[in-house]
């Protein structure tokens, strides 16, 4: 694809492109400020179109072009605010081919805006490599912050926010998902996942199986008309969504950090490891129990190996 033209550009008699670099807000037409050359990473609404910032509107209206994950989705936003900017598709399927063209425009001194379908770019989208290449090419890169589904969910979830770990999407298959959850068991902060509605109940069930009945929350349709946040333990939420069926909309799952507790007795430790071995490999069971108890993983792994061997010998 050639990114140097757009059917929304207009030409004057001399062939120069001429655009209305302004936007509509509060019933008025606002001229956009001149943008410095470089890549401007712009956060866009995650649901409610009113979530955008005035700086973001200035940036989108003033940019020479806007790199968009899905131009159809982004066109709705730009049309809502009367922004007449060329939209260029930039997504995971064309990113490798598009980056050289984008870098060439940056080298020529253009101001380009990068947006995703919703929220802050680079969070679970292909923008990272473009920013990395732009930095290596010594092009200016700036951030225009705004809406984020991760931050909105943390604010509403009712779980600790002083530390958190954003995982993105967990693996689709249960075995791989449980393995990854076991690796995250010891993270000393709230875990944040994106999850599809159709896998939500199964994912929560795996969270409960590996991490135990930790406090959790599911935030759905954030900032939209039917926004909903459900709170409870991971096992209770799994059972509820399994009974009700998959909800609609996009979901953010929060899981609380491990609870601080006194070191378990040898008998309690063996019982925890034995329960984990019912569903997990020795390695993953050791990781999950170590994360839950705060014990050194090496010590727990050694005990898990012994218990697994004893099980095999008793068959």
N, C-alpha and C positions, 0 to 999 in steps of 0.2 A: 504494500500500500504506500502511496505517496502522501506524505503528511504535510505538503506545502500548499495545499489548497482546501477550500471548503465551499459548499454550495450556499453557505450563509454569509460568506464574504461578499462585499460589493466592490465594484471597481469604478473609479472615476475615469474621465476621458483620457488621462495619461496612463492608464493601466495600473495605477497604484491602488492597493487595497484600502478601503475606507470602511471603518466600522463605528457603530455607535457604542463607544466605550463608557457605558453608564449602566445603572441598574435602578429598579423600582423598589422603594421601601417607604412605608408609612404614607402612601398616597402621593409621593413625590418622585421625580426623576432626579437621580443623584449622579453627577459625573464621577468617574473613577479616577483616582490618583494615578500618576505615572508610576509604573513598576520598575524597579531596578532589574537588570538582566539576571537570569538564573532560574533555578528550579524552585518553585514555591509549593510546598507540600501542604495541602489545604484539607482540614477536617470538614465534613459535610453532615447534615442531619442523619440520625439513625432511625428516624421514623416520622417525627413531627417536623414539617418544613420550617417551622419557626425556630428550630434549634440552631440555625446558622448564625455566625457572627457578622457584624458589619465589616470587619476587616476581611473576612472571607469573601463577602460580596464585592468589595473593592478589588480584591485580588482576581477573582474570576472574571469580572468585567474588564479589568485592565490587562489581562494576560493576552499574549499574542495567540495562544491556543491553550486548550485544556485537555490534558491526558486523562481519559476516563476508562474505568473498568468495563462498564457497559454504557455505551452512548445513549441507549434508549432510556435507561434509568436516569442518567445525568441530565438529559434533555428536559425531563420533567422539572427538575430543580431549576435549571437555567431559565426555562420559559416562565416559571412561576415568578421569578424576580426580574423578568425582562432583560436577561443578559444575552447579548448577541455575540457569542464567542465560538470560534471553530472548535469542534469536539473531535478528538483523535482517539481511536480505540487503543488502549494499552492494558493488556491482561495476560494471564499466564500462558495462553496459547500463542500469542504473537510477540511476547516481550523480547525474546532473543533477536528477532528480526527488526523490531522497532527501535531498540536502544541506540544503534548507530545513527539512525536518522534524528532521534531526539538529541543526542549529544552534538550532532552537527549544528542543529538549530541553537543549542546553548552556546556553542563556540562562536556562532555568528552574532551573539549578543541579544538573543531573544529572551523574553520572559515567558516561561511556561508554568502552568499550574498542574499539579498532579492530584487527582481525587480518586476515591474508591466509590463503590456503590453506596456505602453508608459508613459514617464514622470516620475514624482517623486512618489515613493510609499507612501502609507498612504493617498494620496489625492483621495478620492472616491474609495478606495479598502480595502481589509480586513487586511492589514498589521498592523493596530493599535493594535489589541489584541495581536498579536505576540510580538510586541515591548514591550507592557505593561507586558506581562508574562516574557519576557526575563529580563526586568529591575527588576521585583519582584524576579526573580531567581538569581539576582546579576551577570548576564552575561553582558559582555561589549557590548555596542551598539554604533555604529558610523554611521555618515551620509556621503555619497559621493554625494554632490549636483550636479545639472545639469539642464537639460531641464525641463520646466514646462509649460503646456498649459495656466495655469492661468496667469503666469507672462508674457508670450509672448503676450497674448491677451491684457493685461493691457498696455504693451509697445506700441502696435499698435492701440489701441482703440481711442486715442485722448480724453480720459476722465480723470478727476482728479485721480492721483495715490498716493497722500499723505496718504489717508485712503481708505481701501477697505474691503469688506466683502464677503467671498467666501461661497456661499450657497450650491454648488453642484447641484444636480438635483432637480428641483421643482416637486411637485406632478403631476401625469399624468392627473388627472381629473380636469376640469376647476374650479369647485367649491372649491375644496381643494387648488388648485393653487392660486386662488384669496384670499383665507383666509390667506395663508402663505405670499403672497405679501403684504397684509395689515399689517401683523405683522412686515414686513421689511421696511415699508414706512418711518419710522423715522430714520433709520440707517444713520448716518452722513458721509457716504462714498460711493464710487462706489460699486454697487452690481455686483457680478460675478456669473453666472450660467453656468452649462453644460446643453445642450439641444439636443435632437435627432432632426435630420433634418425633420422628418415627423410631429413633434409637434411644429416646430419652429414658424410658422405663428400664430397658436392658442395661444402659450405662449406669444408672443409679443403683441397680441391683449389683453390678460389679463393684461399684464404689463401696457399697455396704459390705460385700463379701471380703474385700481386700482391706479396707480401712476401718471397718466396723461402723457402728451406728453413730457416726459423727454428726453434729449439727450441720445442716445444709440448707440451701435455698435454690430455687429455680426462678429466674426472672425471664419473662416472656413478653414479646411485643413492646419493648421498652419505648417510651414516649409516644406510643400510638394510642388510639382510642380505647383499645381493649388491653392496655397494659395490666400485667398480673405478676405478683410475686408470691410464691408459696414457700413457706419455711417449715422445717421439721428435721427429723433425723433422715439420713440417707435411705435407710431401709423403709421408713414410713412413706417417704416421697415415692420411692420405687413402687411400693404396693399400690399407692393411690393412682399413679399414672398407668400402671398395668391394668387396673380395674376400669379406669375411665377411657383408656385408649389414647392414642397420640393426640396431643393438643395441636392447635394451629400456630404458625408463626415461628420465629427464630428464638432460640433459647440460650441463656447463659446460666451455667451451673456453678454454684459456689459450694465449697466444702471446707469446713473449719480445720484449723491446724490441729496437730495431735495435742491431746490434753496432757498437762503435766501431772505426773503421778509418781508415787513411791515405786522403787524397783520391785518387781514381782518376786515372790518366793520361787524356789526351784520347781515346786509342784505346779504353781500357777503358770510359770514360763513354759513348762512342758505341755500343759493343757492348751495354752494359746498356740504353741507351735503345732500341736497335733490337729487342732481345729483348722489352722491355715493349710496344713498338708492335705486336708480333705479336698481342697479345690485348687491348690497352687503347687508349683514345682518347689523343690527344696530351696533353690536360690530365691525365688519370689516370696516364699513363705518366710524365710529368714529376713528378707528386706522389709516385709510388711510388719512383722513382729518387732523388729528392731526399731522401726519408725514409730510404732505405737508405744513402746516402752522406754525408748531412749537408751537402750542397752547397745553396746558396741556390736555392729553387724557381724564381725568375725566370730564373736562368742556365740551369738544366736545361730549363726550358720553351722558352727561345729555341733551344737546341740541338735539342730534340725537334721543334719546328716546322720547322727546317731539314732534319732528316733525313726527316720525313714528306713534305716538299715534294720532296726528292730522289727518294724512292720513287715518288711520283706521276709525276714527270718521266721516270722510267726505264721506265715501263710502255709 
